[in-house]
Amino acid sequence: MRQLRGQERVITANRQTSLAFADAFVAEDEALLWARDRAREAGLRSVSPGTGAALRLLAATTDAKAVAEIGTGTGVSGLHLLHGMRPDGVLTTVDPEPERQQFAREAFRAAGFAANRARFIPGRALDVLPRLADGGYDLVFCDGDRLESLDCLAESLRLLRPGGLVCFEGVFADGRTVDSAAQPAEVLRLRELLRAVWESQELMATVLPVGDGLLCAVRRG
C-alpha cells in the first residue's frame, strides 16, 4: 500500500507537470496578458491558457464565421476565439457588465482586430440569447452563470447550425463536480448539464481536461 501511494504521488505530479506544459505550449501575446491583468484586478477568473488554446483550435477547426460568447469578461476567451475564427468572422459576446466589455474592446483593438469583428451586447444571457438568429452560429461558448447552464444549453442548440459546436467552461468546478460531499446549487446544476449533454441524442460530446474542464458537444446534422 505504501508503494501504491508513492506511485499515486508520481502520477499526480506528472499530471500537474503535463497540465502546466499544455498551458505554456501556446504563448499569449501582450493583448492577452493585458486582458488577464484586468481580469485579475477585477477579481474575475479567466480561462486558462490551455483552455484558450483549445477554443482557438475549435474555432479554427469549425472554420467559424459566427461565434456567440456568453460571458465577455475582459476579453481573454474572446481573443482566443477571434484568433481561431475566419478573417471575416464576427464574435457576438454577451455580458451583464458593460465596463468589462470596455476592457475587452481595448484588448481586441490592441490585438489588431477591426471594430467590426466583434459585436458587444450588454445584458443577461437569457434576455439576450432569444434575440439571436436560429441556426446562425458555428460555435457557442458558455462561461456565464452556472445556475443558468441548462437554459443556456437549450438556447445554444437553437442558435447552432447542424455540425456546430457548444462549449461550457468550468465543468470540473475545482473538483467538486465529482465530489460525493454535499455541494452548492451551481455544482448540482453542472451535474445536470453534464447528464443532459450525455443523454442527448442531438449531441456528440466529450470533456477536455484543460483548465477547470471544458465540455464540448457537436450538434448532429
Disulfide bonds with the S-S distance in Angstrom:
none
